[in-house]
Amino acid sequence: MNRPGSPQAEGEVITILLVDDIPEARENIKKLLAFEPDLRVVGSVGTGREGVAMAKELKPNIIIMDINMPDMDGIQATSLITESVPTAAVIMMSVQNDPDYLRRAMLAGARNFLTKPISPDELYNTIRTVYAQHKVVAQRFRDTPVVENVRSVVQAEGTENRSGHVIVVYSPQGGVGVTTIATNVASALMKEGVRVLLVDSDLQFGDVGVLLNIQSQSTMVDLVDNIHDLDTELFDSIVFTHDSGLKVLMGPARPEFAEVIEQDNPTAVAQMLEKISGNYDFIVVDTSHALDETVLSLFDLAAKIVLVGMPTLACVKNMRFVLDLFDQLNYAPDKTMLVLNRVPDDRNRQKFLIPTEKIARFLKRPIELEIPADEMTALEAMSKGVPIVARRDKSRSPIKELMGLADMLHTRLEGAQEEELAESPADKAKQRKPGLGLRLGKA
């Protein structure tokens, strides 16, 4: 008989695979699970590679995976299992309760995270809850004849496989014009036969809707509860289509609604985009200036990060901090493009503004583009609800610079090697050094 609150049907048994390099740890968990008639351990192995092989062979409902193992860590093994055995749900466990471990585990496909030592009740409840949440997803994969990963399911529903280049536009300082740049780059990338999605991931105070005069009742918050079973039909029902044909995924309608994502699942936006990226050629993401879990997970996912600043001391200092972080995250230098916005001409340049050459030397990176200051053009475009690049005179600043940025991104992303573009967010997260000095919520 199942215990009260057990999520599965009467007599239904949850099969479990244990993966931990410490035999005593595996044996202790196995003994705990032996007391529960609806929980059955079907396999127990000591390495990540054995865990992947055993998961393919046994196809258990649940895999309890240790994060630290010598030959292949739990993050890497989880990523492989998520793609090859999508009917299984992975619960990660570790002695370290670290936000970075949690984020990397979730990006790899883990459904929950337990910190050792684990109490019996916590173990039982987590297994049953994860099984119940994943049950519908698992059944869907069983009903699909040939599926290699989640992206295949989305694409199998009628949308052709596209490049799925994710471009994240970010600045460590507010008021720099990130939303204007993201909106116009997305609009400029649109050509015949090219599908572009603009995402407003400034969760509390997003302004994409203001710039494009969009009033939509549907936002990304409507997708959070279905994130593990996201399909094209559901996603398309939430996305807004601008008059220009640009697809827009709106952020939360009010700041308090952002808590659904920020507290419950801060990597939700990155997970959504990973699952639907094959339906678009380009996905341009507008971000807040906060370095939180939502933004960091989007950095991991991005093919290109457009780092935007202004030629002021404060902004350049913060750009240097962000580039240092990218180095610690092992991002390749060419993943980031540096752009200076609202640059006045030489006649109007104030004394406190830093020359571009000095900024480049200080940042040790080239400035890819300077976008002139033109507040009137931006305000006029906003009042009409159309992007700046939609104006007819393409030779006028800042239209030509914004068009030029879109052209650079298109050329570099489409010209990159196929294996680099196909690299999954989980692969990118594995490159990260686990001992980063920067931790959210810590000094």
Helices and strands as residue ranges (DSSP letters): E 14-19, H 23-34, E 39-45, H 48-58, E 62-66, H 74-84, E 89-94, H 99-108, E 112-115, H 120-143, H 150-155, E 165-170, H 178-189, E 196-200, H 208-211, G 220-229, H 232-238, E 240-241, E 247-249, G 255-258, H 259-262, H 268-276, G 277-279, E 282-286, H 293-301, E 304-309, H 313-328, G 333-335, E 336-343, G 346-348, H 356-363, E 367-372, H 375-384, G 388-390, H 399-415, H 418-421, H 425-430
